Amino acid sequence: MVVALDPRHEETSDRLARRALFGFALTFVGSRAIVFLIWGFLVLALAVVGFGAVILISGNHIGHLVGPRLRELELNSSP
């Protein structure tokens, strides 16, 4: 039970419902923003890790393709 000193500021059920809805909306929007930031960071981290894996795999592949020819050129070159 809420006792108000001024009867004009008495908490009615519709006013309380509006305050609750507003509080819920703020909490909901804030939580969605945090979830969006977390997922954005995770997607970015996954993209960076994936890009690093692609660079590593392609570097190894190119090394196996071109490596023997480069070693041969190095051994045949003059010091």
MODELLER restraints for C-alpha pairs under 7 A, 6 or more apart:
rsr = mdl.restraints
at = mdl.atoms
rsr.add(forms.Gaussian(group=physical.xy_distance, feature=features.Distance(at['CA:4:A'], at['CA:10:A']), mean=5.66, stdev=0.5))
